[in-house]
Amino acid sequence: MNEQNQQQGQEAPLGVYPINFEIYAHSPQEAEDARMAIIAFIGLHAQQGRAVTGEKIAKAIANWDKNPIVKNRVIEYFK
């Protein structure tokens, strides 16, 4: 949020920003498949009127282990 919008109690408009990160994979194709799945996930939610924002993703990742059901499912899935 920029300073002027903060002072007015408004959120800054959403922009689209590229992100780049590394992921464990067995091949470049597997990494590309993961990248495309993330893009599809964001696109699906956008089509349904939900914004998958950086703030929301950061909060979800920071809090995934606060819900015991979610925590157990994530741990089981990534074993």
MARDODO-809962 format. One line per field, with one value per atom (N, C-alpha, C): residue number from 1; z, y, x. Coordinates in steps of 0.1 Angstrom, whole numbers, plus 5000, padded with zeros to 4 digits. Example, Ala and Ser with C-alpha at 12.3 -4.5 7.8 and 13.67 -1.06 7.14 Angstrom:
REM residues 2
num	(1; 1; 1; 2; 2; 2)
Z	(5078; 5078; 5078; 5071; 5071; 5079)
Y	(4943; 4955; 4967; 4978; 4989; 5000)
X	(5132; 5123; 5132; 5128; 5137; 5129)
//
This chain:
REM residues 79
num	(1; 1; 1; 2; 2; 2; 3; 3; 3; 4; 4; 4; 5; 5; 5; 6; 6; 6; 7; 7; 7; 8; 8; 8; 9; 9; 9; 10; 10; 10; 11; 11; 11; 12; 12; 12; 13; 13; 13; 14; 14; 14; 15; 15; 15; 16; 16; 16; 17; 17; 17; 18; 18; 18; 19; 19; 19; 20; 20; 20; 21; 21; 21; 22; 22; 22; 23; 23; 23; 24; 24; 24; 25; 25; 25; 26; 26; 26; 27; 27; 27; 28; 28; 28; 29; 29; 29; 30; 30; 30; 31; 31; 31; 32; 32; 32; 33; 33; 33; 34; 34; 34; 35; 35; 35; 36; 36; 36; 37; 37; 37; 38; 38; 38; 39; 39; 39; 40; 40; 40; 41; 41; 41; 42; 42; 42; 43; 43; 43; 44; 44; 44; 45; 45; 45; 46; 46; 46; 47; 47; 47; 48; 48; 48; 49; 49; 49; 50; 50; 50; 51; 51; 51; 52; 52; 52; 53; 53; 53; 54; 54; 54; 55; 55; 55; 56; 56; 56; 57; 57; 57; 58; 58; 58; 59; 59; 59; 60; 60; 60; 61; 61; 61; 62; 62; 62; 63; 63; 63; 64; 64; 64; 65; 65; 65; 66; 66; 66; 67; 67; 67; 68; 68; 68; 69; 69; 69; 70; 70; 70; 71; 71; 71; 72; 72; 72; 73; 73; 73; 74; 74; 74; 75; 75; 75; 76; 76; 76; 77; 77; 77; 78; 78; 78; 79; 79; 79)
Z	(5000; 5000; 5000; 4991; 4991; 5002; 5005; 5017; 5015; 5003; 5001; 5004; 4998; 5001; 5015; 5022; 5036; 5044; 5041; 5048; 5046; 5034; 5031; 5035; 5041; 5045; 5034; 5022; 5011; 5008; 5002; 4998; 4984; 4982; 4968; 4958; 4946; 4936; 4934; 4931; 4929; 4915; 4916; 4904; 4902; 4891; 4888; 4888; 4896; 4898; 4896; 4889; 4887; 4900; 4903; 4914; 4908; 4914; 4910; 4922; 4923; 4934; 4929; 4938; 4934; 4941; 4935; 4940; 4938; 4947; 4945; 4935; 4925; 4915; 4909; 4903; 4897; 4883; 4877; 4864; 4861; 4851; 4847; 4843; 4837; 4833; 4846; 4856; 4869; 4875; 4874; 4879; 4871; 4858; 4849; 4851; 4854; 4857; 4870; 4880; 4892; 4890; 4881; 4878; 4871; 4862; 4855; 4864; 4873; 4883; 4891; 4896; 4904; 4896; 4883; 4874; 4872; 4870; 4869; 4881; 4893; 4906; 4907; 4904; 4905; 4895; 4883; 4872; 4876; 4881; 4885; 4895; 4905; 4915; 4910; 4901; 4895; 4887; 4879; 4871; 4880; 4893; 4902; 4911; 4907; 4915; 4927; 4929; 4941; 4937; 4944; 4941; 4950; 4944; 4951; 4952; 4962; 4964; 4971; 4970; 4977; 4992; 4997; 5011; 5016; 5008; 5012; 5012; 5002; 5001; 5012; 5015; 5026; 5040; 5042; 5054; 5055; 5044; 5043; 5046; 5040; 5042; 5057; 5062; 5076; 5086; 5082; 5092; 5089; 5079; 5075; 5087; 5096; 5107; 5120; 5119; 5130; 5131; 5120; 5120; 5120; 5130; 5131; 5119; 5114; 5102; 5090; 5087; 5076; 5078; 5090; 5092; 5090; 5095; 5093; 5078; 5071; 5056; 5048; 5051; 5044; 5047; 5060; 5063; 5057; 5057; 5051; 5036; 5029; 5015; 5011; 5018; 5015; 5020; 5026; 5031; 5019)
Y	(4988; 5000; 5012; 5022; 5034; 5043; 5053; 5062; 5070; 5075; 5084; 5076; 5063; 5055; 5051; 5049; 5046; 5057; 5069; 5081; 5083; 5079; 5080; 5068; 5058; 5046; 5037; 5038; 5030; 5021; 5009; 5000; 5004; 5001; 5004; 4994; 4998; 4989; 4977; 4965; 4953; 4955; 4950; 4949; 4935; 4932; 4919; 4919; 4911; 4911; 4897; 4896; 4882; 4878; 4865; 4860; 4849; 4846; 4836; 4829; 4815; 4808; 4794; 4787; 4774; 4764; 4752; 4741; 4728; 4719; 4706; 4698; 4692; 4684; 4674; 4664; 4653; 4657; 4667; 4671; 4686; 4692; 4705; 4704; 4693; 4692; 4692; 4685; 4684; 4698; 4706; 4720; 4728; 4726; 4734; 4730; 4717; 4713; 4720; 4721; 4728; 4742; 4749; 4763; 4765; 4756; 4757; 4754; 4745; 4742; 4754; 4761; 4773; 4784; 4786; 4796; 4792; 4779; 4775; 4777; 4775; 4777; 4791; 4800; 4815; 4819; 4814; 4817; 4812; 4800; 4794; 4803; 4807; 4816; 4830; 4835; 4848; 4847; 4836; 4835; 4834; 4829; 4828; 4841; 4851; 4864; 4865; 4856; 4857; 4860; 4869; 4873; 4865; 4858; 4851; 4861; 4868; 4879; 4874; 4881; 4878; 4878; 4888; 4889; 4876; 4872; 4860; 4847; 4846; 4834; 4834; 4845; 4846; 4842; 4847; 4844; 4829; 4824; 4810; 4801; 4804; 4796; 4797; 4809; 4811; 4804; 4802; 4797; 4782; 4776; 4762; 4753; 4754; 4745; 4748; 4759; 4763; 4755; 4749; 4741; 4726; 4719; 4705; 4696; 4698; 4690; 4693; 4706; 4710; 4706; 4708; 4704; 4689; 4680; 4666; 4662; 4669; 4666; 4670; 4682; 4686; 4677; 4674; 4665; 4652; 4646; 4633; 4634; 4645; 4646; 4647; 4654; 4656; 4646; 4635; 4624; 4617)
X	(5008; 5000; 5009; 5006; 5015; 5010; 5019; 5017; 5005; 5002; 4990; 4977; 4977; 4965; 4963; 4974; 4974; 4968; 4972; 4967; 4952; 4947; 4933; 4925; 4932; 4925; 4921; 4928; 4925; 4936; 4933; 4943; 4948; 4961; 4966; 4960; 4958; 4953; 4962; 4956; 4964; 4971; 4984; 4992; 4996; 5002; 5007; 5022; 5028; 5043; 5048; 5059; 5065; 5072; 5072; 5080; 5088; 5099; 5108; 5113; 5112; 5117; 5121; 5128; 5133; 5124; 5123; 5115; 5122; 5121; 5127; 5119; 5126; 5119; 5129; 5124; 5132; 5137; 5131; 5134; 5129; 5135; 5130; 5115; 5110; 5096; 5087; 5092; 5084; 5083; 5094; 5093; 5084; 5084; 5075; 5061; 5058; 5044; 5039; 5048; 5044; 5041; 5050; 5047; 5034; 5031; 5018; 5006; 5008; 4997; 4994; 5005; 5003; 4996; 5000; 4993; 4979; 4976; 4962; 4954; 4960; 4953; 4949; 4958; 4956; 4945; 4946; 4936; 4922; 4921; 4908; 4901; 4909; 4903; 4899; 4907; 4905; 4892; 4890; 4877; 4865; 4867; 4856; 4855; 4862; 4861; 4869; 4879; 4887; 4901; 4907; 4921; 4931; 4940; 4950; 4962; 4962; 4972; 4985; 4995; 5007; 5005; 4997; 4994; 4987; 4977; 4969; 4977; 4985; 4994; 5004; 5010; 5019; 5013; 5001; 4994; 4990; 4985; 4981; 4993; 5004; 5016; 5021; 5021; 5025; 5016; 5003; 4994; 4989; 4995; 4990; 4990; 4999; 5000; 4992; 4984; 4976; 4963; 4959; 4947; 4951; 4948; 4953; 4949; 4937; 4933; 4941; 4943; 4951; 4965; 4970; 4984; 4986; 4978; 4979; 4978; 4969; 4967; 4979; 4985; 4997; 5009; 5011; 5022; 5020; 5008; 5006; 5008; 5004; 5006; 5020; 5028; 5042; 5052; 5047; 5056; 5063)
//
